[in-house]
């Protein structure tokens, strides 16, 4: 079993320039993942030159090439919940940001020359309990008619039309959502950025800065830059050199496994049409088939402590066998992990830190579409475009008292979530 992402077989992360970045870039973007590259593309398309993207690792080596490749919209809260926290006008704008993420990704995709296995196959949400199915039904009923027509609810006796398992009390199918190859996608974004003149430097780590000064550590030692503006786009990989951001984000390890190739017809029987699947549990499962349809790619929160790829593979194999007993003895070819980032209020946040740097962070499990769109949205702010201060931009970004970015509480949270899932199913 390999302990590197399955996605790297076809698209291993690329190195950028090893040389020091220019001393006075127009924009310095820290993080060469979806957010940073999308922001760079928007800035360059607006006519800005001398844009520099740096990353401590290779291009997209973090979550951007480690995730499950599922794409769609979706907030972790309802409009009514958002209204209570942000007021009716801002809440409506926030939901518009979430609703706009998927359409923006598809528009940006049209500008990319590289193929990345985009497949709008539809997304299935499995209902853990009958109450969850009722909530999904109510959510659909609140949609505008044009959106409601693309969403169907299936009872327990109909689930097998969507997915061959008996663990769900029903399911929701959303047409127009789907999947892509995450590592190919980040590579395509990098190619587009370079075509527009953006310089991408890898092996260079942000170690601090304020007042127009940026300090980087890299292969040639420490360098000092004087950028006109800075964007921090590291999401779940913020280090101790970013204390303001670290107090506001909760990095959570998410795990995935890939099976060895299976007979295509057997896999088609398990998930017809190669749709993507997630569920309503607190400790959720999310899974899909590989782009060629022959492997199962299964993810979830297998553990809530820092774990190795071998340890997490054991838990995910059990989850997969629970869902699909026929795969209980399937060979596991790859096991890997990466960080997702959650905010205390489960909302995405954009804005400026006290030191003046821009930031975009906390996609709360919707990283591909949201990061692509939020990279564009924060670039609008960097360009000073009229009307950029809306939606998730500049909303209050809560910090947890006495928290320094090390989520010591996750094992307790995980135990509570597991209990809630078991209790809900028992009551059901």
N, C-alpha and C positions, 0 to 999 in steps of 0.2 A: 504494500500500500504506500502510495506517495503522500507526503505531507505538504504538498503544494497544491494550489487550486487547479481543478480540472481545466478551467478556462485557459490556463497558461500553456496547455499543450499546443493550442493553435495560435495563441497570441501572448507570448511571454512579455512582461513589462520591458520597455525599451529604456536605454540610457539617453539622457540629454547631453548637453554640453558640459564638459568637466571644468572648463575654464571659468575664472571669476566673472560674475555678471558686470555689466558696465556700471560705472560709479553713480551716474545720475539718470536712472530710468524715469520715464513718465509715470509708469505704474509698476510697482513690485507686487507680485501675487505669490503668496506663500501657500503652496499646495498644488500639485499637478494632477489633481483628480477631476471629477466631473465639474465641480463648482469653479475651481480656478481656471480650467481650460475654457469653460463656457463663458465666464466673465471676460477672459482675454479675447475671445472671438468677438463678443459684443463691442468691447472697446476698440478693437482693430477695425471692425466693420464700420464704426462711427468715425474712422479716420485718425485715431490716435496711433502714434508711432512710438518706438522705443519701449515696448512692453516686455517685461521680463517675468517669467514664471520660474520659481525655484521649488525644489523638493529634496528632502533629506534622502529619500530613496529613489527608486526608478519611477518613471512616469506611470501614474495610476497604480502603484504597487500596493496601496492601502485598500480601503473598502471598494474603490472603483473597479477593481479587477477581482474582488473576492465575494461579491454579493450573489444573490440567486438569479439575477437577471430578469426579475418580474417587474413589469411597468404598469402604472395606473395612477389615478389620483386617490386622495382620501385623507381626511384629517382624523385624528384620534379623539375628536370631540364633535358634538352636534352644534348646529347654529345657535340653538337656545343656550347651550353651555357657554359658547363664545360670547353671546350677548351679555350674559351675566358678568363676564370678566372684562370685556373690552368695550361694551356699549353697542347699540344696534348698528350704527353706521360702520364702525371699524370692524365689527364681527362679520358683516356682509362682505366687506372688502377682503378679510382674511379668507373666507370661504371661496371667494373669487380667485385668490392666489392658488389655493389648492386645486380648484377646478381648472385653472389655466395651465397647470404644470404639464399634463399629458399632451394637450394640443401644441404647446410650445415645443416639447421634445420632438413631436412628429414634424413640425415645421423646420426645426434645426436639422433634423435628420436628412431633409431634402437637400441641404447644402453640403453634405459630407460625401466624399468620393469613395470611401471604403465601405464594403459590405460588412454588416455586423449582425446578420441573422435575425433581423426584425421580423416578428411574427405576431400579428394581431389576432391571436387565436381565441381570446376570451379568458376571463378569470373566474374561478370558482371559489366561493367562500363557504366552507363547511360549518354548519351550525352544531356546536357542541351540545346544546340543550334545546328543548322546545321553546324556552324563553328567548334564547338567542335567535331562533328562527322567527319568532314573533317580532323581535327587534329589527331583524333584517327586512321583514315584510313591512313594518312601519316606516323604516328608512326609505324603502322604495316608494311607498305611497306619498311621501313628502317631496319627491323629485318632480321637476317640471315634466310635462307630458312627453316632450321630445326625448328626454333622458330616461324616463320611466319605461319607454318602449324598448330600450336596449338592455333592460334588467328583468330577469325572470326568477321567480321563486319556485323551488321544487321541494315537495314534502319528502318524508323519509322513504316512501315507496317509490320515489322517482330519482333518488340520489344516484343510483347505478347507471342512469342515462349519462351522467356527467363524470362519475368516478367510481371505480369498482371497489367499494369498501362499505363496511357496515358500521363504522364508528360515528357517523354523523346523523343527527335527527332531521336533517334537511340541508338544503344548500341554496345559494344564490349564484346565478351566472350573470356576469357583466360582459356584454359584447363590446368589442373595440379596445379592450385591454389586452395585455399579452406579455411577450418576452423578447429579449434580445441577448446577444452574447456580450456580457459586460466588459470583458477585456478587449474584444474587438472594437466595442463602442468607444472606450477611452482612447484607444489607438487612433480611431477615426477623428475624434475631437482634436487630438494632438496634431494630426496631419493638417487639419483645417487651420488650426492656429498658426502653425509654421508657414503655411501657404500665405497667410495674411501678414507675415513678417514678425510674429511673436518668437522671442528667444526663450527656449526651455533649458534650464540648467539643473542637473541632478547631482546629488551628493553634497548639496549646500543646505545647511540647516539655519533657520532663524534663531538667533540667541538673544534677541532683544532690540529695543529701539524706542525712541521717542523724539518729539520735536524735529522731525524731518531727518533723523539719523536712523539707519538700520544696520545692525551688526549681524554678519553671517559667519558660520564656521563651515569650512569645506576642505577639499583635498589640498589646497594651497595655504591652509591656515585661516586666520580671521581676516575678514575684509569689512570695510565700512562703506556703506552706500548712502546716497542722499536722494532718495526717490521723491517725486512730487506727491505721490500717494501710495498707500500700502493697503492690500487686502489680505486678511488672514482667512484661509479657506482650507483648514485642516480637519474640521469636523471632529470625529471621535479620536483623533490622534494628537490633540493638543498636549504639549509637554509642560513642565514646570516653568518654562520661560514665558508662558502665557497665563499668569495666575488669575487675572480678571475673568478670562474665558473659562478656565478650569473650574472655577467656583460655581459655574452656571450650567455645566454639561455633565451628563452621566454617561461615560463610555461603557458599553456592554458588549462583551464578546458574543458573537453569533457564530454558529458552527454549521458546516455542511459536509456531506459525503456524496460521493458518486459511485454507482455500481459499475462493474465491468459491463460490456455490451451484452444485452439480452435479446432474445428473438423479437423482431419488430412487432409481429402480430400480438405477442403476449403483452408488450408494453402498450400497444394501442388499445387493448382490452382494458387495461388498468386505468388509463387516462385517455379517453377517445379525443381525437383532434388535437392532441398535444397542448391542451390548455394548461394554465398555471393554477396552482391551488394554494390556499392558505385557510386558516380556520379561526374560530372566535375564542379559543381558549386564551387564558392569560399566558400560559406557557405554550405558545402556539407552535404548530407545525407549518412549514411552508415547503412546497415541493413542486417539481416539474420534471419533464423529460428533457434530455439533451436536445440540441437543435436537430440532430439527425434522428431523434426519436427512439434510440436504442438503449439509453441509460436512464436510470432514475437518479435525480439530483435532489437530495433530501436535506432540509435544514431545520434548525430550531434552536431553542435555548436548552441545550442538553445539560449544561451545568451553569451554576451561578458563581462559581469560583474560577480563578485563573486555571486553565486546564491545557493539557497537551492535545495534539491532534489525535493521538491514540486513545486517550481517555474519552474525548468527545465522540469519537467514532463508535465506541461501545454503546453510549447512550442513544445516539442517532440510529444505530442499527436496530435497537429495541423499539424506538419510535416507528421506524419504517416497517418492521415486522408486525407491529400493532395495527398499522394502517393497511398494509398489504402482506398478508401471511405468505403468499407465494414467493416473496422476495426474502424470506427469513434466512435462506442459505446463499443468497447472492453474494458473490465476491465483491468486496469494497476495494475499488481501485485508487481512490483519492479521499483524503480527509483534510480539511483546512478550516481556518477561522479568520475572523477579522472583526474590527470594532464598528458598531453602530453607535449613534449618539442620540441621547434623549435629553430634552429639557425638563425641568421640574413641572412645567405646566403642559407638557406634551405638544407644544407649539414650536414651529420653526421660527427662528429669529434672525433678523438682519439689522445692521446699524453701524454705529461707530463706537469704539471703545474709548475710555477716558484719555488714552494717549493719542487719539486721533485716527488710529487705523480702522479701516472698515472690516467688517466680519460678516460671515454667513455661516450658520451652524444649526444643528439639531433637526434632522429630517425624520427622526422618530420612526424609522422603518420604511419610509417611502423615498429612499435615497436617489434612485436613478432619475426619475422624472422631476422630483423637487430640486435636486442639486443642479440639474441642467437649467431649470427655470430660475432658480434663486441666484445662480451665477449671473444670468442675464439681468435679473432685478437689481442686484447689488451694483452691477456695472452701470445701470441707469443712474443710481445715486452718485457713483463716482464721476459720471459725466455731467451731473447736475441737471438732468432732464426734468422738465416741468411735470409735476404729478407723480414723481417717484415715491413720495412719502405717503404710502397707502398700504393697506393690508398688513402683512407681517413686518413691514419695515418700521423700525423704531418703536415697536411695542415693548412694554416692560419685560425685561429678561430677568426672571427671579433667580436669586442665588440661595443656596442652602447654608444656614449658619454653621460655622465651624467645619465647613467642608472644603477640602483643598484639591479636589479632582480625583482622589482615590476612593472609589465606591465601596467602602468597607461594609456597607449595609446590604449589598446585593444578595449574599447568602440568605439573610433573613427575609428579604423581599421575595426571593425565589421560593422559599419554603411556604410563605403565606400564599403566593400565587398557586402553587401546586395544591395546597389545601383547598383553596377556593374552587379550583377546577374539579377536584374530586367531590367536594361537597355539593357543588352545583349538579354534577351528574348523578350523585346519589339521590338528591331531592327530586331530580327529574324522573 
